[in-house]
Amino acid sequence: MYSHIKHIFFDLDHTLWDFETNSREALSDMFSKHELEEKCNTTFCEWIDVYEAINHQYWNLYSTRGITKEELRYRRFYDAFLHFKYDDLELSKHWAEEYLQISPYKTNLMPGAMEVLDYLKPRYTLHLITNGFKEVQNIKIDKSRLRAYFHTILISEEHGVSKPEPEIFRLAETLSGASTGECLMIGDNHDMDINGAKGANWKAIHLNVAGNNEEKPGTVQISELKELLRML
């Protein structure tokens, strides 16, 4: 299936960089520091569930250009506070800045990430495509010691196109020197990574860690990165 593949493109967040663990560590510290348990009359566990659902909705909105970067950064916190009847717009804006000063410096990676990259690097040309913010993603990549693995790092904000738009995959081909039939995308987001790659006529592998999605016809799924060791 992958005999013609020469270039492998990875997503960053939730695929290599353990976004959930790193984000929760940063937000737990902030929740305690700002005494949110008293202000919101709730526990961190309850608050983080609400926040993550809101954050996911806002990222989907951002990907379709329905919201600006600045709005996303503070409104996700403001809405999470409002859910618990705590209204503090200024604190929300402060959290937007503080969160970005803490979370990108966390270095937890998805299980097996380094082992898989070490295995693949001598065999394929590796690249990265991420929809995140450029200043944040570059810190994550450097602090987690990922940069040396990749020939091309494509951060959507730097080019004005994002997954799942076909243009970002065509741009990735141009920057990497790859042809369409040589490209494989690996990512956790079925809509952004997998459907986007398929729309560009790339091969794709869906990292479905949660294992709670319906079977997607024609989609190759793995539940952990180490499965790639026997596939590629």
C-alpha positions in Angstrom: 0.0 0.0 0.0 2.8 2.4 0.8 5.5 1.2 -1.6 5.5 4.4 -3.5 5.6 6.7 -0.5 8.7 8.8 -0.1 7.5 11.7 1.9 5.6 11.4 5.2 3.8 14.5 6.6 2.9 14.6 10.3 0.4 16.8 12.1 1.8 18.3 15.3 -0.9 18.7 18.1 -2.4 15.5 19.3 -0.3 13.5 16.9 3.3 14.1 18.0 3.0 16.8 20.7 0.7 15.6 23.5 -1.6 18.6 23.4 -4.0 17.4 26.0 -1.4 16.5 28.7 0.6 19.7 28.1 -2.5 21.9 28.0 -4.0 20.4 31.1 -0.8 20.8 33.0 -0.6 24.5 32.2 -4.3 25.2 32.8 -4.2 23.3 36.1 -1.4 25.6 37.3 -3.3 28.7 36.2 -6.6 27.4 37.7 -4.9 27.1 41.2 -2.9 30.3 40.9 -6.0 32.4 40.1 -8.2 30.7 42.6 -10.8 29.6 40.0 -12.2 26.9 42.2 -13.7 29.6 44.4 -14.5 32.1 41.7 -16.3 29.5 39.5 -17.5 27.3 42.3 -16.3 24.2 40.6 -13.4 21.8 40.4 -10.7 21.8 37.8 -11.9 18.5 36.4 -15.4 19.9 35.8 -14.0 23.2 34.4 -11.5 21.5 32.0 -14.2 19.4 30.4 -16.3 22.5 29.6 -13.2 24.4 28.4 -12.0 21.7 26.1 -15.4 21.4 24.4 -15.6 25.1 23.9 -12.0 25.3 22.7 -12.7 22.5 20.1 -15.7 24.5 18.8 -13.7 27.7 18.5 -10.8 25.9 16.7 -13.3 24.6 14.1 -14.7 28.1 13.7 -11.2 29.5 13.3 -10.3 26.9 10.6 -13.2 28.1 8.5 -12.2 31.8 9.2 -15.3 32.4 11.3 -13.2 33.9 14.1 -9.9 35.7 14.4 -6.9 34.4 16.2 -7.2 37.1 18.9 -10.9 36.3 19.5 -10.2 32.6 19.8 -7.4 33.1 22.3 -9.6 34.9 24.9 -13.2 33.9 24.1 -12.5 30.2 24.8 -11.6 31.1 28.4 -14.4 33.8 28.7 -17.1 31.3 27.6 -15.7 28.6 30.0 -15.9 31.1 32.9 -19.4 32.2 31.9 -20.6 28.6 31.9 -19.9 28.6 35.7 -21.5 32.1 36.0 -18.2 33.9 36.5 -18.0 37.0 34.2 -14.5 38.5 34.0 -13.4 39.6 30.5 -10.2 41.1 31.6 -9.1 37.9 33.4 -10.0 36.0 30.2 -7.7 38.2 28.2 -4.9 37.8 30.8 -5.4 34.0 30.6 -5.0 34.2 26.9 -1.5 35.6 27.3 -0.5 33.6 30.3 -1.5 30.3 28.7 0.6 31.0 25.7 3.6 31.8 27.9 3.3 28.4 29.7 1.8 25.7 27.5 4.2 25.7 24.5 7.1 25.1 26.8 5.7 21.8 28.0 7.4 18.8 26.3 5.2 15.8 26.7 5.0 13.8 23.5 2.5 11.2 22.4 3.5 7.7 23.4 6.1 6.2 20.9 6.6 9.5 19.1 10.4 9.6 19.3 10.8 5.9 18.6 8.7 6.2 15.5 10.5 9.2 14.2 13.9 7.6 14.8 12.7 4.6 12.8 11.2 6.6 9.9 13.8 9.3 9.5 16.4 7.0 7.7 13.7 5.5 5.5 11.6 8.5 4.4 11.8 12.3 4.1 9.7 13.6 7.0 7.7 16.8 7.1 5.3 18.7 9.5 2.0 20.4 8.6 0.2 22.2 11.5 -2.7 24.6 11.7 -1.4 26.2 14.9 -0.1 29.7 15.5 3.4 30.3 14.3 5.0 31.7 17.5 3.5 28.9 19.6 4.2 26.0 17.3 7.8 27.0 16.8 8.3 26.9 20.6 6.7 23.5 20.9 8.8 22.1 18.1 12.1 23.4 19.5 11.5 22.7 23.2 10.4 19.1 22.3 13.5 18.6 20.1 11.4 17.7 17.1 12.9 20.2 14.5 15.8 18.0 13.5 13.5 15.3 12.2 11.8 17.3 9.6 12.9 18.5 6.2 10.0 20.9 5.8 7.9 22.5 8.6 4.7 24.2 7.3 2.8 26.3 9.7 -0.5 27.4 8.2 -0.5 30.9 9.7 2.7 31.7 7.9 1.2 31.0 4.5 -2.4 32.0 4.8 -3.8 28.6 4.1 -4.8 25.8 6.4 -5.9 22.2 6.5 -8.2 20.8 5.1 -7.8 23.3 2.1 -6.3 21.6 -0.9 -3.9 24.6 -1.3 -1.9 23.7 1.8 -1.2 20.2 0.5 -0.2 21.6 -2.9 2.1 24.1 -1.1 3.5 21.2 0.9 4.4 19.4 -2.3 6.1 22.4 -3.7 8.1 23.2 -0.6 9.1 19.5 -0.1 9.8 18.7 -3.7 7.4 15.8 -3.5 4.9 14.6 -6.1 1.3 13.8 -5.1 1.7 10.0 -5.3 4.7 10.0 -3.0 2.9 11.7 0.0 1.4 10.2 3.1 -0.4 12.3 5.8 -0.6 11.1 9.4 -2.8 13.0 11.8 -5.5 12.8 14.5 -8.1 15.0 13.1 -10.2 13.2 10.5 -11.8 16.3 8.9 -8.6 18.4 8.8 -5.8 15.9 8.3 -7.4 12.8 6.7 -10.1 14.3 4.5 -7.8 17.2 3.6 -5.1 14.8 2.5 -7.5 12.6 0.6 -8.9 15.6 -1.2 -5.3 16.3 -2.4 -5.0 12.7 -3.6 -2.6 11.8 -0.8 -2.5 8.6 1.2 -3.5 9.1 4.8 -3.4 7.3 8.2 -5.7 8.4 11.0 -4.3 8.3 14.5 -7.5 7.6 16.4 -6.2 7.4 20.0 -9.6 7.8 21.6 -11.0 5.0 19.5 -14.5 6.4 19.8 -15.0 7.4 16.1 -17.2 5.5 13.7 -15.4 3.4 11.1 -14.6 5.6 8.1 -14.8 3.8 4.8 -11.5 3.8 3.0 -9.6 5.3 6.0 -6.7 3.5 7.6 -6.8 3.9 11.4 -4.3 3.2 14.1 -4.7 3.6 17.8 -1.1 4.4 18.7 1.9 5.6 16.8 3.9 2.5 17.3 1.7 0.7 14.9 3.5 2.6 12.1 6.6 0.5 12.9 5.1 -2.6 11.2 3.2 -0.7 8.5 6.0 1.5 7.0 
